[in-house]
Amino acid sequence: MELKVLKTEEDYNQALSRLEKIFHAPMDSKEGDEAELLTLLIEKYEEEHYPIEAPDPIEAIKFRMEQMGMTNKELAEILGYKSRVSEIFSRKRKLNLNMIRKLHEKLNIPYESLIANY
């Protein structure tokens, strides 16, 4: 396949099809290099045409808690009060700067996810 910038949906679909055929090529082969370049081109096209929005802060917290097997009680220990957790999850209380810092530090949630509007 001739490698080029993906500008149309047809280009994108052709690139996906070709990548599917050569996906398991050895890394140090001609097809391996082609697969690596196709992956970069496909990612760039998807970022521009199929952006994925970040989850709102509450969903990001819940997702991270689920990943870590964390309970609301454990989150309350980070934030300071059990009632705050239920207020935050019910969206009656917004995250403040101190909470955002603690959540980032303790749960490794990106700041960008925690400061988004919700």
N, C-alpha and C positions, 0 to 999 in steps of 0.2 A: 504494500500500500504506500502511496506517496504521502508523506507526512506534510500536513499544512495546518494552518490555524482553522479551527472549526467555526464556521460562520453561520451555517444553516442547520436545521434539524436533520436534514439528510446527511450532512457531513458528520454530525454527532452520531447518528445511527450506524453509519458505516464504520466509524471508529470503534464503537461498542462491539460491533460484529467481529471486526478484525481482532480486537483485544481478546474477545472470548476464544478465538481460535489459537492465539499464541500465548495465552495467559501463563501457562506452565513451562514456557521456554526457559532454558538455563540462563541465569543472569549474565554470564559472560559471553553470550552468543549474539549474533546479529538480530535474531527475533527477540531476545531478551531486552536488548537496547530499544528495539522498536516498541515493545510492550511498555517499557518505562516511559518513553516519550508520549505514547498514546495516553497513558494514565494521566500525565500532566496536562495534556490538551483537553482530555475529558473533564478533569477536575475544574479547569479554568472555565470551560463552557458551562458546566453545572453551577458553578458559583455565580455566574452572570445571569443565567436563564432560569435556574431553579433554586433560588436562595432559601435557606432554612433559617427561619427566625429563631432567635434565642427564646427559651421558655421564660415565662414571667418568674420573678424571684421566688414566689411561693412554690411553684412547681419545681424549680431548681432545687430548693431546700428539700422538698419531699422526695424527689428523685435521689438526691445524694444520701438522705437518711435511709432510703430503701436499699441502696447499694451497700451501705455500711451496716445494715441490720440494726439501725439505731431507733430507739423509742422516743416518744414525745418527752418522757421524763429525762432522758439523757440530753435532749436538745434544751430542755428547761435549765439544766445545769450549766449549759454554755451561755444561755441568754440571761439567766438569773432568776426568772420566775416562771412557774408552771402556767399561771394564768396568761402570761404574755404569749406563750406558744399557741394557746387556743385562740387568743385575740388576733394573732398574726395569721393563723391558718383560716380563720373566719373573715379575714380582711377588715377587721375593725380597727386594727392598729398597724401602722406602717413601720417598716424597718427603720431604725435610726442609725446614725453613723457608727455608733459603738457596736450595735448588733451586727452591722455589715462587716466591720473589722473582725469581730469574733468568729462569724460564720466563715469568712474567708480563711482566717488563720486555722481554725479547728477542723473545718470540713473541706477546706481547699476548694471552695466554690469561687469561680472567677468573679472579680468585682463587677465586671460588665453585666453578669447575670443578676447580681444582687441589687444594682442601682437602676435597673430598667423600670419603666413605668408599669404599674399594674393597678 
